[in-house]
Amino acid sequence: MSRPIHWQKSSFSGGGDGDSCVELAAVNGEPLLRESDEPDRILPVTHHGLAALLHHLRANRP
């Protein structure tokens, strides 16, 4: 039996059901991403890919 995945979202995201955000989890040390409004679509990413994404997002904040 597999364990449930513990998803986390940014503290910048709203708490309501209508708020869509990107959620992050790890399974066996490997990062996973998903969009909260499409929870069944899970994107596995590498550690390097996740770091590059976060770097890009931080560098291009509004």
Residue, then its C-alpha position, 0 to 999 in steps of 0.5 A: m500500500s502506498r503512502p499518501i503524498h503530502w503536498q505543500k503550497s506557498s504561504f503567498s497562496g490564498g487559503g480558499d478553494g478558488d485559489s489556484c497555486v503550484e504545490l510541491a511534494a517529495v516522494n523518495g527524495e524526488p520533487l513533484l509539482r502540481e497545480s492545485d486546480e488540476p491535482d491529478r496532473i503531477l509533474p516529476v522534476t529533477h532537483h536541478g530543474l526545480a532549482a532553476l525554476l525557483h531561480h527564474l521565478r525569484a528573478n522575475r517577480p513583479 
